[in-house]
């Protein structure tokens, strides 16, 4: 009975932790949510200077496409695009900081350090191209002329949360971000 009660208690703690991480993942990248949960302290998100690889992706021709296409079509294209890129980002252990319209920003080596972040970023960028180009080939048959560009740069950046109490983002700030963009 004692062992059963211990197991039930452990299960409740595990379920509570899972729910807490789930709530964090709605607002933060999975790695960032896990880091906050493991440390038990949100101060791990405070800004600090780190060597990172910043990767930006962008759909070319999207503005003209969105001006001509029906809103439902635009949302469908973006949804498929986000899904394709999110899978690649997760496979490479990168941190998706945000999607902004047809653009996206990804960090490697932050908040979780990884081995050889530059090489990992190059492989990730290549897989992003393959994935999005495949998606766009399917869409071109429907008359949509879109392309995909990716830029990346490595260097020091201030990485952490930025914003105000009601709206915080985990991101990077610095010349390396501008260069990648």
Steps between C-alpha positions, in 0.01 A plus 500: 500500500786736582671426168170551318452839668857600407438402138173696496680803643780469241240475225324816622831690508587373153161603363529844661849546350375391159213749515736779612740429212205485262390847610854634461532348151200701383711814544860377485705269280506143642868527603436826681196358681700192606787719622266711714333189641826319578656798671179595678605861451404733217821699556670256258326711235675821605707650220861391466761517228544172311651374176201401286404418145197698389296368209228692317261353245264689271251418227587696186207645308270463800380861509381488138354153554307606811360804317352275227403188690195433714567534877429128550763412238754730663439343840522149353835577337635651823377207707671246273814717491513532880449125543777416252750737661409411858579133434845586363576738787405236759707231324810719532445599863468866408281759673228663293465847650211607280303490181413843370273486199702305245828550688659304780798528735686204647791479746759227535717471811243685713352449747643147489859466382564259214807360333616666177208746470625648169506165321168404658349829373625436146347152498178637645484779238550244223221279636277805536557578131421143397188487713359836392592448133307173506203678652522782245519257205161367607364856527645615166260264323225719646653812344688625806849630421687506828863447594690450823813677620707434807775705661729407785781653700706403803626732768439645844152619594306589810258213544208497740153627563398839378175692516276601784307318771197415286696396191848349519700333223816292513727633226845625404613859448816614327685548172495127427119514494501789253756326280301175487181692425 
